[in-house]
Amino acid sequence: MEPPIADVLAFCGTREEPRKVIVGGPMMGSAQMDVNYPITRQNNGLLAFGARAAQRPNAENCIRCGRCINSCPWVCPRWTSGTPTCAMTPRHWTS
């Protein structure tokens, strides 16, 4: 008999109520809508995320690749302590 996800989480103990549950691992797993779904022998992982970890980050155009340093016509971006310093620097970098 396969136990439901809720029973496995109750047995293991969680710090808070899971907001997102993934069965099968972080890369190829699938998110489960219902914690009453059973765990089977084929499931090789169970991830439970709290409210803070389940939130998606805000989308930004900047992926912090650093290519702007080489292509800036002002030749002004200089990285100091992980933050670019430039008059043309977007506001979200310096905050």
N, CA, C and O atoms as a GROMACS GRO file, in nm:
protein
  380
    1MET      N    1   0.085  -0.119   0.000
    1MET     CA    2   0.000   0.000   0.000
    1MET      C    3   0.089   0.124   0.000
    1MET      O    4   0.182   0.135   0.080
    2GLU      N    5   0.060   0.215  -0.089
    2GLU     CA    6   0.138   0.340  -0.099
    2GLU      C    7   0.079   0.446  -0.007
    2GLU      O    8  -0.040   0.475  -0.014
    3PRO      N    9   0.162   0.504   0.079
    3PRO     CA   10   0.111   0.610   0.167
    3PRO      C   11   0.095   0.741   0.090
    3PRO      O   12   0.170   0.766  -0.004
    4PRO      N   13   0.001   0.824   0.129
    4PRO     CA   14  -0.012   0.956   0.065
    4PRO      C   15   0.101   1.049   0.109
    4PRO      O   16   0.164   1.027   0.212
    5ILE      N   17   0.126   1.150   0.029
    5ILE     CA   18   0.232   1.247   0.057
    5ILE      C   19   0.214   1.309   0.195
    5ILE      O   20   0.312   1.329   0.267
    6ALA      N   21   0.091   1.339   0.231
    6ALA     CA   22   0.063   1.403   0.361
    6ALA      C   23   0.113   1.317   0.477
    6ALA      O   24   0.166   1.370   0.574
    7ASP      N   25   0.096   1.185   0.467
    7ASP     CA   26   0.142   1.096   0.574
    7ASP      C   27   0.294   1.093   0.582
    7ASP      O   28   0.349   1.090   0.692
    8VAL      N   29   0.361   1.094   0.468
    8VAL     CA   30   0.507   1.093   0.466
    8VAL      C   31   0.560   1.223   0.527
    8VAL      O   32   0.655   1.220   0.606
    9LEU      N   33   0.501   1.336   0.490
    9LEU     CA   34   0.543   1.465   0.546
    9LEU      C   35   0.517   1.473   0.696
    9LEU      O   36   0.598   1.529   0.770
   10ALA      N   37   0.406   1.417   0.741
   10ALA     CA   38   0.377   1.417   0.884
   10ALA      C   39   0.477   1.329   0.960
   10ALA      O   40   0.518   1.364   1.070
   11PHE      N   41   0.516   1.216   0.901
   11PHE     CA   42   0.613   1.128   0.964
   11PHE      C   43   0.750   1.195   0.973
   11PHE      O   44   0.818   1.185   1.076
   12CYS      N   45   0.791   1.262   0.864
   12CYS     CA   46   0.923   1.328   0.862
   12CYS      C   47   0.924   1.456   0.944
   12CYS      O   48   1.027   1.492   1.001
   13GLY      N   49   0.813   1.524   0.950
   13GLY     CA   50   0.805   1.651   1.021
   13GLY      C   51   0.850   1.766   0.933
   13GLY      O   52   0.951   1.756   0.864
   14THR      N   53   0.776   1.874   0.936
   14THR     CA   54   0.810   1.994   0.860
   14THR      C   55   0.803   2.114   0.954
   14THR      O   56   0.729   2.113   1.052
   15ARG      N   57   0.881   2.216   0.922
   15ARG     CA   58   0.881   2.337   1.006
   15ARG      C   59   0.752   2.416   0.993
   15ARG      O   60   0.705   2.478   1.089
   16GLU      N   61   0.696   2.414   0.873
   16GLU     CA   62   0.571   2.485   0.848
   16GLU      C   63   0.490   2.407   0.746
   16GLU      O   64   0.538   2.309   0.689
   17GLU      N   65   0.369   2.449   0.725
   17GLU     CA   66   0.281   2.384   0.629
   17GLU      C   67   0.338   2.400   0.488
   17GLU      O   68   0.364   2.514   0.447
   18PRO      N   69   0.359   2.292   0.412
   18PRO     CA   70   0.416   2.305   0.277
   18PRO      C   71   0.320   2.379   0.184
   18PRO      O   72   0.201   2.350   0.179
   19ARG      N   73   0.376   2.474   0.109
   19ARG     CA   74   0.298   2.548   0.010
   19ARG      C   75   0.314   2.488  -0.129
   19ARG      O   76   0.228   2.505  -0.215
   20LYS      N   77   0.427   2.418  -0.151
   20LYS     CA   78   0.452   2.355  -0.280
   20LYS      C   79   0.522   2.222  -0.253
   20LYS      O   80   0.616   2.215  -0.174
   21VAL      N   81   0.474   2.116  -0.320
   21VAL     CA   82   0.532   1.984  -0.304
   21VAL      C   83   0.572   1.932  -0.442
   21VAL      O   84   0.492   1.935  -0.536
   22ILE      N   85   0.696   1.886  -0.454
   22ILE     CA   86   0.746   1.830  -0.579
   22ILE      C   87   0.783   1.685  -0.554
   22ILE      O   88   0.854   1.654  -0.458
   23VAL      N   89   0.734   1.596  -0.640
   23VAL     CA   90   0.764   1.454  -0.631
   23VAL      C   91   0.855   1.418  -0.747
   23VAL      O   92   0.823   1.446  -0.863
   24GLY      N   93   0.968   1.355  -0.718
   24GLY     CA   94   1.056   1.307  -0.824
   24GLY      C   95   1.189   1.379  -0.832
   24GLY      O   96   1.273   1.338  -0.912
   25GLY      N   97   1.214   1.483  -0.756
   25GLY     CA   98   1.342   1.551  -0.758
   25GLY      C   99   1.332   1.694  -0.808
   25GLY      O  100   1.230   1.732  -0.866
   26PRO      N  101   1.436   1.773  -0.787
   26PRO     CA  102   1.430   1.916  -0.820
   26PRO      C  103   1.435   1.948  -0.969
   26PRO      O  104   1.379   2.050  -1.011
   27MET      N  105   1.499   1.866  -1.050
   27MET     CA  106   1.513   1.897  -1.193
   27MET      C  107   1.402   1.836  -1.280
   27MET      O  108   1.349   1.902  -1.369
   28MET      N  109   1.368   1.713  -1.254
   28MET     CA  110   1.272   1.642  -1.338
   28MET      C  111   1.142   1.609  -1.265
   28MET      O  112   1.056   1.541  -1.320
   29GLY      N  113   1.129   1.654  -1.143
   29GLY     CA  114   1.010   1.623  -1.065
   29GLY      C  115   0.889   1.700  -1.114
   29GLY      O  116   0.899   1.791  -1.196
   30SER      N  117   0.775   1.661  -1.062
   30SER     CA  118   0.651   1.730  -1.099
   30SER      C  119   0.582   1.782  -0.973
   30SER      O  120   0.578   1.715  -0.870
   31ALA      N  121   0.529   1.902  -0.984
   31ALA     CA  122   0.458   1.962  -0.872
   31ALA      C  123   0.326   1.890  -0.852
   31ALA      O  124   0.257   1.857  -0.948
   32GLN      N  125   0.291   1.868  -0.727
   32GLN     CA  126   0.168   1.798  -0.694
   32GLN      C  127   0.065   1.896  -0.643
   32GLN      O  128   0.095   1.981  -0.559
   33MET      N  129  -0.054   1.885  -0.693
   33MET     CA  130  -0.162   1.974  -0.652
   33MET      C  131  -0.230   1.926  -0.524
   33MET      O  132  -0.291   2.005  -0.452
   34ASP      N  133  -0.219   1.797  -0.497
   34ASP     CA  134  -0.290   1.739  -0.384
   34ASP      C  135  -0.194   1.652  -0.303
   34ASP      O  136  -0.127   1.565  -0.359
   35VAL      N  137  -0.186   1.675  -0.173
   35VAL     CA  138  -0.097   1.596  -0.088
   35VAL      C  139  -0.156   1.459  -0.054
   35VAL      O  140  -0.095   1.382   0.019
   36ASN      N  141  -0.272   1.428  -0.106
   36ASN     CA  142  -0.331   1.296  -0.088
   36ASN      C  143  -0.289   1.200  -0.199
   36ASN      O  144  -0.330   1.084  -0.201
   37TYR      N  145  -0.206   1.248  -0.292
   37TYR     CA  146  -0.151   1.166  -0.399
   37TYR      C  147  -0.056   1.065  -0.335
   37TYR      O  148   0.022   1.102  -0.247
   38PRO      N  149  -0.060   0.936  -0.377
   38PRO     CA  150   0.024   0.836  -0.310
   38PRO      C  151   0.170   0.841  -0.357
   38PRO      O  152   0.199   0.877  -0.471
   39ILE      N  153   0.260   0.804  -0.267
   39ILE     CA  154   0.401   0.786  -0.299
   39ILE      C  155   0.418   0.640  -0.344
   39ILE      O  156   0.374   0.548  -0.275
   40THR      N  157   0.481   0.621  -0.458
   40THR     CA  158   0.503   0.485  -0.510
   40THR      C  159   0.652   0.453  -0.514
   40THR      O  160   0.735   0.537  -0.481
   41ARG      N  161   0.684   0.332  -0.553
   41ARG     CA  162   0.824   0.290  -0.560
   41ARG      C  163   0.901   0.369  -0.666
   41ARG      O  164   1.023   0.385  -0.655
   42GLN      N  165   0.834   0.418  -0.767
   42GLN     CA  166   0.900   0.492  -0.874
   42GLN      C  167   0.941   0.634  -0.833
   42GLN      O  168   1.025   0.695  -0.900
   43ASN      N  169   0.886   0.686  -0.726
   43ASN     CA  170   0.920   0.820  -0.680
   43ASN      C  171   1.054   0.816  -0.608
   43ASN      O  172   1.071   0.744  -0.510
   44ASN      N  173   1.150   0.894  -0.658
   44ASN     CA  174   1.283   0.891  -0.598
   44ASN      C  175   1.314   1.014  -0.516
   44ASN      O  176   1.426   1.027  -0.465
   45GLY      N  177   1.220   1.104  -0.500
   45GLY     CA  178   1.244   1.223  -0.420
   45GLY      C  179   1.113   1.290  -0.382
   45GLY      O  180   1.012   1.276  -0.450
   46LEU      N  181   1.118   1.363  -0.273
   46LEU     CA  182   1.002   1.439  -0.226
   46LEU      C  183   1.052   1.569  -0.168
   46LEU      O  184   1.126   1.570  -0.069
   47LEU      N  185   1.013   1.680  -0.229
   47LEU     CA  186   1.055   1.812  -0.183
   47LEU      C  187   0.932   1.888  -0.135
   47LEU      O  188   0.830   1.892  -0.204
   48ALA      N  189   0.942   1.948  -0.018
   48ALA     CA  190   0.833   2.027   0.038
   48ALA      C  191   0.887   2.167   0.067
   48ALA      O  192   0.985   2.182   0.140
   49PHE      N  193   0.824   2.269   0.009
   49PHE     CA  194   0.868   2.407   0.025
   49PHE      C  195   0.767   2.485   0.108
   49PHE      O  196   0.646   2.472   0.089
   50GLY      N  197   0.820   2.566   0.200
   50GLY     CA  198   0.736   2.656   0.278
   50GLY      C  199   0.692   2.775   0.195
   50GLY      O  200   0.723   2.782   0.076
   51ALA      N  201   0.621   2.868   0.256
   51ALA     CA  202   0.566   2.983   0.183
   51ALA      C  203   0.676   3.070   0.122
   51ALA      O  204   0.664   3.112   0.007
   52ARG      N  205   0.782   3.096   0.196
   52ARG     CA  206   0.888   3.183   0.145
   52ARG      C  207   0.965   3.119   0.029
   52ARG      O  208   0.995   3.185  -0.070
   53ALA      N  209   0.997   2.992   0.041
   53ALA     CA  210   1.073   2.922  -0.063
   53ALA      C  211   0.989   2.896  -0.188
   53ALA      O  212   1.044   2.879  -0.296
   54ALA      N  213   0.857   2.891  -0.174
   54ALA     CA  214   0.771   2.862  -0.288
   54ALA      C  215   0.743   2.984  -0.374
   54ALA      O  216   0.692   2.970  -0.485
   55GLN      N  217   0.775   3.103  -0.325
   55GLN     CA  218   0.750   3.225  -0.404
   55GLN      C  219   0.847   3.234  -0.520
   55GLN      O  220   0.964   3.201  -0.508
   56ARG      N  221   0.796   3.278  -0.633
   56ARG     CA  222   0.882   3.301  -0.749
   56ARG      C  223   0.947   3.438  -0.738
   56ARG      O  224   0.884   3.533  -0.691
   57PRO      N  225   1.073   3.449  -0.779
   57PRO     CA  226   1.138   3.580  -0.775
   57PRO      C  227   1.080   3.671  -0.882
   57PRO      O  228   1.026   3.625  -0.982
   58ASN      N  229   1.092   3.802  -0.859
   58ASN     CA  230   1.045   3.899  -0.957
   58ASN      C  231   1.131   3.889  -1.083
   58ASN      O  232   1.253   3.872  -1.075
   59ALA      N  233   1.068   3.900  -1.197
   59ALA     CA  234   1.140   3.894  -1.324
   59ALA      C  235   1.216   4.024  -1.347
   59ALA      O  236   1.164   4.133  -1.323
   60GLU      N  237   1.339   4.011  -1.392
   60GLU     CA  238   1.422   4.127  -1.423
   60GLU      C  239   1.487   4.106  -1.559
   60GLU      O  240   1.509   3.993  -1.602
   61ASN      N  241   1.518   4.216  -1.626
   61ASN     CA  242   1.589   4.205  -1.752
   61ASN      C  243   1.735   4.170  -1.730
   61ASN      O  244   1.796   4.105  -1.814
   62CYS      N  245   1.791   4.212  -1.620
   62CYS     CA  246   1.932   4.189  -1.590
   62CYS      C  247   1.951   4.050  -1.531
   62CYS      O  248   1.886   4.014  -1.433
   63ILE      N  249   2.041   3.972  -1.591
   63ILE     CA  250   2.074   3.842  -1.536
   63ILE      C  251   2.213   3.841  -1.475
   63ILE      O  252   2.267   3.735  -1.443
   64ARG      N  253   2.272   3.960  -1.461
   64ARG     CA  254   2.403   3.980  -1.397
   64ARG      C  255   2.513   3.898  -1.464
   64ARG      O  256   2.594   3.834  -1.396
   65CYS      N  257   2.515   3.902  -1.598
   65CYS     CA  258   2.616   3.828  -1.672
   65CYS      C  259   2.746   3.907  -1.683
   65CYS      O  260   2.852   3.848  -1.704
   66GLY      N  261   2.741   4.041  -1.671
   66GLY     CA  262   2.861   4.124  -1.677
   66GLY      C  263   2.899   4.167  -1.817
   66GLY      O  264   3.002   4.234  -1.833
   67ARG      N  265   2.822   4.132  -1.918
   67ARG     CA  266   2.855   4.170  -2.056
   67ARG      C  267   2.849   4.321  -2.077
   67ARG      O  268   2.913   4.373  -2.168
   68CYS      N  269   2.774   4.391  -1.996
   68CYS     CA  270   2.762   4.536  -2.010
   68CYS      C  271   2.895   4.606  -1.986
   68CYS      O  272   2.918   4.715  -2.038
   69ILE      N  273   2.980   4.544  -1.907
   69ILE     CA  274   3.111   4.604  -1.878
   69ILE      C  275   3.193   4.618  -2.006
   69ILE      O  276   3.259   4.720  -2.027
   70ASN      N  277   3.189   4.517  -2.091
   70ASN     CA  278   3.267   4.519  -2.215
   70ASN      C  279   3.201   4.599  -2.326
   70ASN      O  280   3.269   4.644  -2.418
   71SER      N  281   3.070   4.619  -2.320
   71SER     CA  282   3.002   4.686  -2.430
   71SER      C  283   2.956   4.828  -2.399
   71SER      O  284   2.891   4.891  -2.483
   72CYS      N  285   2.986   4.880  -2.281
   72CYS     CA  286   2.940   5.014  -2.243
   72CYS      C  287   3.018   5.120  -2.322
   72CYS      O  288   3.141   5.122  -2.316
   73PRO      N  289   2.948   5.208  -2.398
   73PRO     CA  290   3.019   5.312  -2.473
   73PRO      C  291   3.081   5.417  -2.380
   73PRO      O  292   3.173   5.489  -2.422
   74TRP      N  293   3.034   5.426  -2.259
   74TRP     CA  294   3.087   5.524  -2.164
   74TRP      C  295   3.211   5.471  -2.094
   74TRP      O  296   3.283   5.547  -2.028
   75VAL      N  297   3.237   5.341  -2.108
   75VAL     CA  298   3.346   5.273  -2.040
   75VAL      C  299   3.344   5.308  -1.891
   75VAL      O  300   3.447   5.339  -1.831
   76CYS      N  301   3.227   5.303  -1.833
   76CYS     CA  302   3.214   5.346  -1.694
   76CYS      C  303   3.180   5.237  -1.594
   76CYS      O  304   3.216   5.253  -1.477
   77PRO      N  305   3.115   5.128  -1.630
   77PRO     CA  306   3.083   5.032  -1.523
   77PRO      C  307   3.209   4.970  -1.465
   77PRO      O  308   3.291   4.914  -1.537
   78ARG      N  309   3.222   4.980  -1.338
   78ARG     CA  310   3.332   4.915  -1.266
   78ARG      C  311   3.271   4.844  -1.147
   78ARG      O  312   3.196   4.903  -1.070
   79TRP      N  313   3.304   4.719  -1.132
   79TRP     CA  314   3.247   4.640  -1.024
   79TRP      C  315   3.329   4.658  -0.897
   79TRP      O  316   3.449   4.629  -0.894
   80THR      N  317   3.263   4.707  -0.794
   80THR     CA  318   3.327   4.718  -0.663
   80THR      C  319   3.235   4.656  -0.562
   80THR      O  320   3.119   4.696  -0.551
   81SER      N  321   3.281   4.562  -0.490
   81SER     CA  322   3.205   4.489  -0.389
   81SER      C  323   3.075   4.432  -0.444
   81SER      O  324   2.972   4.433  -0.377
   82GLY      N  325   3.081   4.382  -0.569
   82GLY     CA  326   2.965   4.316  -0.627
   82GLY      C  327   2.859   4.408  -0.682
   82GLY      O  328   2.755   4.359  -0.726
   83THR      N  329   2.880   4.538  -0.683
   83THR     CA  330   2.780   4.632  -0.734
   83THR      C  331   2.844   4.723  -0.838
   83THR      O  332   2.948   4.783  -0.811
   84PRO      N  333   2.785   4.734  -0.959
   84PRO     CA  334   2.843   4.823  -1.058
   84PRO      C  335   2.824   4.969  -1.018
   84PRO      O  336   2.722   5.006  -0.960
   85THR      N  337   2.922   5.051  -1.047
   85THR     CA  338   2.910   5.194  -1.020
   85THR      C  339   2.920   5.268  -1.152
   85THR      O  340   3.024   5.267  -1.217
   86CYS      N  341   2.812   5.331  -1.190
   86CYS     CA  342   2.804   5.399  -1.318
   86CYS      C  343   2.688   5.497  -1.314
   86CYS      O  344   2.587   5.472  -1.248
   87ALA      N  345   2.702   5.608  -1.383
   87ALA     CA  346   2.593   5.705  -1.389
   87ALA      C  347   2.474   5.648  -1.465
   87ALA      O  348   2.360   5.690  -1.444
   88MET      N  349   2.500   5.552  -1.552
   88MET     CA  350   2.394   5.492  -1.632
   88MET      C  351   2.340   5.362  -1.570
   88MET      O  352   2.260   5.294  -1.634
   89THR      N  353   2.382   5.327  -1.451
   89THR     CA  354   2.343   5.202  -1.388
   89THR      C  355   2.193   5.202  -1.357
   89THR      O  356   2.141   5.298  -1.301
   90PRO      N  357   2.124   5.093  -1.394
   90PRO     CA  358   1.982   5.084  -1.358
   90PRO      C  359   1.964   5.088  -1.206
   90PRO      O  360   2.050   5.040  -1.132
   91ARG      N  361   1.854   5.144  -1.162
   91ARG     CA  362   1.829   5.161  -1.019
   91ARG      C  363   1.824   5.028  -0.944
   91ARG      O  364   1.866   5.022  -0.828
   92HIS      N  365   1.773   4.922  -1.007
   92HIS     CA  366   1.758   4.796  -0.934
   92HIS      C  367   1.894   4.732  -0.903
   92HIS      O  368   1.899   4.642  -0.819
   93TRP      N  369   2.003   4.773  -0.966
   93TRP     CA  370   2.135   4.717  -0.935
   93TRP      C  371   2.189   4.773  -0.805
   93TRP      O  372   2.253   4.701  -0.728
   94THR      N  373   2.163   4.899  -0.780
   94THR     CA  374   2.225   4.963  -0.664
   94THR      C  375   2.143   4.950  -0.537
   94THR      O  376   2.191   4.987  -0.430
   95SER      N  377   2.024   4.898  -0.546
   95SER     CA  378   1.942   4.885  -0.424
   95SER      C  379   1.965   4.754  -0.356
   95SER      O  380   1.904   4.727  -0.253
   0.00000   0.00000   0.00000
